[in-house]
Amino acid sequence: MDRSTYTAILEKEGDLFVALCPELDIASQGVTVEEATANLKEAVELFLECADPEEIRQRLHSEIFVTHFEAHG
C-alpha cells in the first residue's frame, strides 16, 4: 500500500471538532481532536481504496497553503 501525507485542518463547531483534508476535499468529525483526526484518516483511506483513479486525480490538490489574516468588520 502506498503511503502519502495529507493535511488535516480542524475547527471546533459546537461540541464537535470538524476535520478537513483540503488536498482531497474530504471532511469528518469527532468529539475530540484525536477522534476527528482518526475519523478523517479513515475517510481518506476509504476514499483512496474505493475511488476511481481518475476521480482521485481530479480531486487531488497537490499544493495547499495555510495562512492567517486579520479582517476588520
C-alpha positions in Angstrom: 0.0 0.0 0.0 1.3 3.5 -0.9 1.8 6.0 1.9 1.1 9.7 1.4 1.0 12.6 3.8 -2.1 14.8 3.9 -3.1 18.0 5.7 -5.8 18.0 8.5 -7.4 21.3 9.3 -9.5 21.2 12.5 -12.2 23.6 13.7 -14.3 23.5 16.8 -18.0 23.6 15.9 -20.3 23.4 19.0 -19.4 20.2 20.9 -17.6 18.6 17.9 -14.3 19.1 16.1 -14.6 19.1 12.3 -11.6 17.9 10.4 -10.9 18.7 6.7 -8.4 17.2 4.3 -8.0 20.1 1.8 -6.0 18.0 -0.7 -9.0 15.7 -1.4 -11.8 17.9 0.0 -12.9 15.2 2.5 -14.2 16.1 5.9 -15.1 14.2 9.1 -15.8 15.0 12.7 -15.3 13.8 16.3 -15.8 14.7 19.9 -12.1 15.2 20.4 -9.2 16.4 18.2 -7.8 12.8 18.2 -11.2 11.3 17.3 -11.8 13.8 14.5 -8.3 13.2 13.1 -8.7 9.4 13.3 -12.1 9.6 11.6 -10.7 11.8 8.8 -7.8 9.4 8.3 -10.3 6.6 7.9 -12.4 8.6 5.5 -9.4 9.4 3.3 -8.2 5.8 3.3 -11.6 4.5 2.3 -11.9 7.1 -0.4 -8.4 6.2 -1.8 -9.3 2.5 -1.7 -12.7 2.8 -3.4 -12.4 5.8 -5.8 -11.6 5.6 -9.4 -8.0 6.7 -10.1 -9.4 9.5 -12.4 -11.6 10.8 -9.6 -8.6 10.9 -7.3 -6.5 12.7 -9.9 -9.2 15.3 -10.5 -9.8 16.0 -6.7 -6.2 16.0 -5.6 -4.8 19.4 -4.8 -1.1 18.9 -4.5 -0.2 22.4 -3.3 -2.0 23.6 -0.2 -1.2 26.9 1.5 -2.4 27.6 5.0 -2.1 31.2 6.4 -3.8 33.5 8.8 -5.0 37.0 8.2 -6.7 39.8 10.1 -10.0 41.2 9.0 -11.8 44.2 10.3 -15.6 44.1 10.4 
